[in-house]
Amino acid sequence: MSQHKLHPNLSRGTRRLAVEQLDARLCLAADPVFDAGVLTIAGSREADTILVRDNGRGVVTVEDGDTGDTSEFREVTRIVIDASAGDDTIRVARRGGDSPIAELEILAGEGDDDVVVGLLLPAVQKVREAAARMKVDLGDGNDQFRAHVSGIGNVELDLTAGDGDDQALIGLLLPAVQKVREAAARMNLDLGAGNDQLNVHGLGVSQLDLDIAAGDGDDDVGVGLLVPAVQKVREAAARMSVDLGEGGDRLRLNAAGVDSVDLDVLAGEGDDEVVVGLLLPAVQKVREAAARMNIDLGSGNDQLRVNATGASQVDLDIAAGDGDDNVLIGLLLPAVQKVREAAARLHVDLGAGADTLQIRQRGYETFETDIVSDEIDEVELPRAPRQPTPGRRR
């Protein structure tokens, strides 16, 4: 088996999230091995650049820019990239075609790695069931991971970032003109220790199962979901669990057009900031829109903002924990949104500390509140709830 050395002038460049053109200057650290449908590419302990392209017609190409040689493989069902240690650059691209997408596993190893995965199926392309399954372990180091997946109705992603200040950007897009019975995404994202940044964007994904573990450190997590009103789905649902770990963390979560939301947030120790926004447009006709949220702020001087518009059934539990916390809750059900029974139930335990709680609500036929607070806390309930349940003091 021949060995290829890296070109001495290679450097890592910053690229925007996209399905990228394959650069002829990129080269591999070792020859690929193909056995029984599994394509394995092994890197060295130096700074490797590894590039793989799937043409969508049954051919996977590995290109060695150092020699100009290319290797082609057919009937690939699984791709494994083991880059080993070093500051590695990895690119995997698929654009168009109707052949099945090979399962992908990436082991980046120790070092400051840069990994980009781009998978694109055009909306005009008729694919009954397109699925993408990815498992990525970035290893320790200050790593960057970007994934852009478009036109694929079934996506599974397991990401482990390891220790270090990591950055991850994940974009999922299913155009409204792309007719699929159900678009589903399951993601398990473990950022590990360090001051990490994560952004997840989902457009047109009607079924989402998302687990995030941010680990220790001052983490910044953003989640944005949008199911357009013109996209006809039987039910758009999102189940999300976010564990921010210890540190001064920030979470911004927004979901629009998702009529069933199940959310668990654990902020952990530290001065955390959590913002949750849920919006169901009045023009979006659903029989019942429900939101269940369980938010534990943990110890620290925390800030929480929850705004929900258009959800006819709301079940919200908040534990503020120790510290001087500030909590603001706003619930709105527009009058034009005709529902037979609109109900909201809130349980808030402010915990120890000088806390502030404000609740605003409008449009709910049944509104129940159960507030646990101390005498030093400032609590402001809705002025005229129709069926209030008085709060209680310890």
SVG drawing of the C-alpha trace seen along z (x, -y; Angstrom):
<svg xmlns="http://www.w3.org/2000/svg" viewBox="-65 -44 72 52">
<polyline fill="none" stroke="black" stroke-width="0.4" points="0.0,0.0 1.5,-3.3 1.9,-6.2 1.3,-9.8 2.8,-12.8 1.0,-16.0 2.0,-19.0 4.2,-21.3 2.3,-24.5 -1.2,-23.3 -3.0,-25.6 -6.5,-25.5 -8.9,-28.1 -12.2,-29.3 -15.2,-28.2 -18.8,-29.0 -21.3,-26.3 -22.2,-24.8 -21.8,-21.9 -18.3,-22.7 -16.4,-22.1 -13.6,-19.6 -10.3,-21.4 -7.6,-19.6 -5.0,-20.9 -6.4,-18.8 -4.6,-15.6 -4.9,-12.5 -2.4,-11.2 -3.0,-7.5 -4.6,-5.4 -8.2,-4.4 -9.1,-0.8 -12.4,0.7 -13.8,3.9 -17.3,5.4 -18.9,2.0 -17.0,0.1 -14.6,-2.6 -12.0,-3.4 -9.6,-6.4 -6.8,-6.6 -4.9,-9.8 -1.5,-10.3 -0.5,-12.0 0.3,-15.1 -2.0,-17.8 -4.0,-15.9 -6.5,-17.1 -9.1,-14.4 -11.7,-14.9 -14.5,-12.6 -17.1,-13.1 -20.2,-11.1 -21.6,-11.9 -25.0,-10.4 -24.9,-7.9 -23.1,-5.1 -19.5,-6.4 -17.5,-7.7 -14.3,-9.5 -11.2,-10.1 -8.8,-12.6 -5.1,-13.0 -4.2,-16.5 -0.5,-15.9 -0.1,-13.4 -3.3,-14.3 -4.4,-10.7 -8.0,-9.8 -9.6,-6.6 -13.1,-5.6 -15.3,-3.1 -18.7,-1.7 -21.4,-0.1 -20.1,-2.0 -22.5,-1.6 -20.4,-3.1 -17.6,-5.6 -15.2,-5.7 -12.6,-8.5 -10.1,-8.2 -7.9,-11.3 -5.9,-10.4 -4.0,-13.2 -3.1,-16.6 -4.9,-19.7 -7.0,-18.0 -9.2,-19.3 -12.0,-17.0 -14.6,-17.6 -17.4,-15.2 -19.7,-16.3 -22.8,-14.8 -24.8,-16.7 -27.8,-15.3 -28.3,-11.7 -30.7,-9.0 -28.3,-6.4 -28.5,-5.7 -26.4,-7.9 -23.6,-6.0 -23.5,-6.0 -20.7,-8.3 -18.4,-8.0 -15.7,-10.5 -13.0,-10.2 -11.1,-13.5 -8.8,-12.7 -6.8,-15.2 -6.0,-18.5 -7.8,-21.6 -9.8,-20.0 -12.1,-21.5 -14.9,-19.2 -17.5,-20.1 -20.2,-17.8 -22.5,-19.0 -25.4,-16.8 -27.8,-18.2 -30.7,-16.7 -32.5,-19.2 -36.2,-19.7 -37.1,-18.8 -35.5,-15.4 -38.1,-12.8 -36.7,-10.6 -39.1,-8.4 -37.0,-8.0 -33.7,-9.7 -31.8,-9.1 -28.5,-10.4 -26.9,-8.8 -23.8,-10.4 -21.6,-9.8 -18.9,-12.4 -16.3,-12.4 -14.1,-15.5 -11.9,-14.5 -10.1,-16.9 -9.0,-20.3 -10.6,-23.6 -12.6,-22.1 -15.0,-23.4 -17.9,-21.3 -20.3,-22.4 -23.1,-20.3 -25.5,-21.4 -28.2,-18.9 -30.8,-19.8 -33.7,-17.8 -33.2,-14.7 -36.3,-13.6 -34.6,-11.4 -31.5,-12.6 -29.6,-11.1 -26.6,-12.8 -24.5,-11.9 -21.9,-14.5 -19.2,-14.3 -17.0,-17.4 -14.7,-16.4 -12.8,-18.9 -11.9,-22.3 -13.5,-25.4 -15.6,-24.0 -17.9,-25.5 -20.6,-23.6 -23.1,-24.8 -25.9,-22.5 -28.4,-23.4 -31.3,-21.2 -33.5,-22.3 -36.5,-20.5 -38.1,-22.8 -41.9,-23.1 -42.1,-22.1 -40.4,-18.8 -43.2,-16.3 -42.4,-13.8 -44.8,-12.1 -42.8,-12.9 -39.5,-14.8 -37.7,-13.6 -34.4,-14.5 -32.8,-12.9 -29.7,-14.5 -27.6,-13.7 -25.0,-16.5 -22.4,-16.3 -20.2,-19.4 -17.9,-18.3 -16.0,-20.6 -15.0,-24.0 -16.5,-27.3 -18.5,-25.9 -20.8,-27.5 -23.6,-25.5 -26.2,-26.7 -28.9,-24.4 -31.3,-25.5 -34.1,-23.4 -36.4,-24.6 -39.3,-22.3 -38.4,-19.5 -41.8,-18.4 -40.5,-15.8 -37.5,-16.6 -35.8,-14.7 -32.9,-16.7 -30.6,-16.1 -27.9,-18.6 -25.3,-18.2 -23.1,-21.4 -20.8,-20.2 -18.9,-22.4 -17.8,-25.9 -19.4,-29.1 -21.5,-27.8 -23.6,-29.6 -26.4,-27.4 -28.9,-28.5 -31.8,-26.5 -34.1,-27.8 -37.0,-25.8 -39.4,-26.8 -42.2,-24.8 -43.8,-27.1 -47.6,-27.4 -47.7,-26.5 -46.0,-23.2 -48.8,-20.7 -48.0,-18.2 -50.3,-16.2 -48.5,-17.3 -45.3,-19.1 -43.6,-18.0 -40.4,-18.7 -38.9,-16.9 -35.9,-18.7 -33.7,-18.2 -30.9,-20.7 -28.4,-20.2 -26.2,-23.3 -23.9,-22.0 -21.9,-24.2 -20.8,-27.7 -22.3,-31.0 -24.3,-29.6 -26.7,-31.1 -29.6,-29.3 -31.8,-30.8 -34.5,-28.6 -37.1,-29.6 -39.7,-27.4 -42.3,-28.7 -45.0,-26.6 -44.4,-23.6 -47.8,-22.7 -46.4,-20.2 -43.4,-21.1 -41.9,-19.0 -38.9,-20.8 -36.6,-20.0 -33.9,-22.5 -31.3,-22.0 -29.1,-25.0 -26.8,-23.8 -24.6,-26.0 -23.6,-29.5 -25.3,-32.7 -27.3,-31.5 -29.5,-33.2 -32.4,-31.2 -34.8,-32.6 -37.6,-30.4 -39.9,-31.6 -42.8,-29.6 -45.0,-30.9 -47.9,-29.2 -49.3,-31.6 -53.1,-32.0 -53.3,-31.1 -51.8,-27.7 -54.8,-25.5 -54.3,-22.8 -56.8,-21.0 -54.7,-21.5 -51.4,-23.1 -49.6,-22.0 -46.4,-23.1 -44.9,-21.2 -41.9,-22.8 -39.8,-21.8 -37.0,-24.3 -34.5,-24.0 -32.3,-27.0 -30.0,-25.6 -27.9,-27.7 -26.8,-31.2 -28.2,-34.6 -30.2,-33.4 -32.5,-35.1 -35.4,-33.3 -37.7,-34.6 -40.6,-32.4 -42.9,-33.7 -45.6,-31.4 -48.1,-32.6 -50.8,-30.5 -50.4,-27.4 -53.8,-26.5 -52.5,-24.0 -49.5,-25.1 -47.9,-23.1 -45.0,-25.0 -42.8,-23.9 -40.0,-26.2 -37.5,-25.6 -35.3,-28.7 -32.9,-27.3 -30.6,-29.3 -29.6,-32.8 -31.2,-36.1 -33.2,-35.1 -35.3,-37.1 -38.2,-35.3 -40.6,-36.7 -43.4,-34.6 -45.7,-35.8 -48.6,-33.6 -50.8,-34.9 -53.7,-33.2 -55.0,-35.5 -58.8,-36.0 -58.8,-35.0 -57.4,-31.6 -60.6,-29.7 -60.2,-26.9 -62.9,-25.3 -60.8,-25.0 -57.6,-26.9 -55.8,-26.1 -52.5,-27.0 -51.0,-25.5 -47.9,-27.1 -45.9,-25.9 -43.0,-28.1 -40.7,-27.5 -38.4,-30.5 -36.1,-28.9 -33.8,-30.8 -32.6,-34.3 -34.2,-37.7 -36.1,-36.7 -38.4,-38.6 -41.3,-36.9 -43.7,-38.5 -46.5,-36.7 -48.5,-38.0 -51.4,-36.1 -54.2,-36.7 -56.9,-34.6 -56.9,-31.5 -60.2,-30.2 -58.5,-28.3 -55.4,-29.7 -53.9,-28.1 -50.8,-29.3 -49.0,-27.7 -46.2,-30.0 -43.7,-29.1 -41.8,-32.2 -40.2,-33.9 -41.2,-37.2 -38.2,-38.9 -39.4,-37.9 -41.3,-40.2 -44.2,-38.4 -46.5,-40.0 -49.4,-37.8 -51.8,-38.6 -54.2,-41.3 -57.4,-39.5 -57.0,-35.8 -60.4,-34.2 -59.7,-31.2 -56.7,-32.1 -55.2,-29.9 -53.5,-32.0 -49.8,-31.6 -48.5,-30.5 -45.7,-31.6 -43.3,-29.2"/>
</svg>
